[in-house]
Amino acid sequence: MQPQRRDDDETGRRVTAPDVLRASHSIAHYSRPSVAGEYLAYKRRLLAQRLGGRRASLHFAPQQPREAYVIWKVAHHLGLRIVPAWQPHTVASVLWHDDTVIPPMVERASSNLINGRCLDISKRRVDEAMAVVLGYRLAIDPTVASGVCVRKSDANGTHDGELVRCPVAAPDGRSVYQRLVANTVSDSEVEDLRAVVVGATVPLVYVKHRPLRSRFSNTNSEVRLAGADAVFDESETRQLIDVAAELSLDLGELDVLRDREDGRIYVVDVSNTPSGPPNHLPRPDRSRAVELISSAVERQLLGPGRAC
């Protein structure tokens, strides 16, 4: 966790952010909208004061996020303009390219940006990162394995998973083949855990349920917010942060499944340009999620040296 930053108020006196917003994974700790809202309004006032009353901005390149993306909502919540070029009042720059692999011409110019070194979020790369941190992986060799496995596109965000029976005589080179994780919570429902990562923190987790028959889709039947400590133990939360670090992910979301048979967690997908909050999350919790992510972004990512 980075040290809490200090700021000057309008009298020149040194002030600190409220203790209630110090690092914690408990949603209950942050669940009062008035607390998070007052804190963010306080930070916006200080930021505007440092910039001589001018509105600060967040720079994105080479693409610009649309309203559907979480970061658009976060920027709006923090009172930051989204701009396509760095300006004197830009507080940070973000690599934003909604694709699985960053093209070489973008890569060469991106290293100092938030997510600037997160260049490959293919499922193969995610599996490699998980193996480094957790010591085990999802990938199987479909030509020698037996039984049912999952085949899905190596590209990010396709939601095209399907069950196939191994061995497979002629594997599709554009797909990955993975073990089937037993993430069922009933005879008819599965559970996905989407962990939000901001810097070295997991400020919240979306607990998503969907029908077993459509387990690989992106349409949920129910979603709720949880603190990381409600669904992961301390070492697992640290491991997820380390997986993100292995991928050089400063800001994004990890799709995690817990296997009900072996108890392990598996990182099955990663997004460095997440949209959301997810469908079927109640409207009050959508607002709360944006507040929590915004607070984490302000603390973790908008410090000195992040504007490029």
Buried (B, 14 or more C-beta within 10 A) or exposed (E): EEEEEEBEEEEEEEEEBEEEBEBBBEBEBBBEEEBBBEBBEBBBBBBBEBBEEEEBBBBBBBBEBEEEBBBBBBBBBBBBBBBEEBEEBBBBBBBBBBBBBBEEEBBEEBEEBBBBBBBBBBBEBBBBBBBEBBEEBBBBEBEEBEEEBBBBBBBBBBEEBEEBEBEBEEBEEEBBBBBBBEBBEEEEBBBBBBBBBBBBBBBBBBBBBBEEEEBBEBEBBEBBBBBBBBBBEEEBBBBBBBBBBBBBBBBBBBBBBBBEEEEEBBBBBBBBBBBBBBEBBEEEBBBBBBBBBBBBBBBBBBBEEBBB
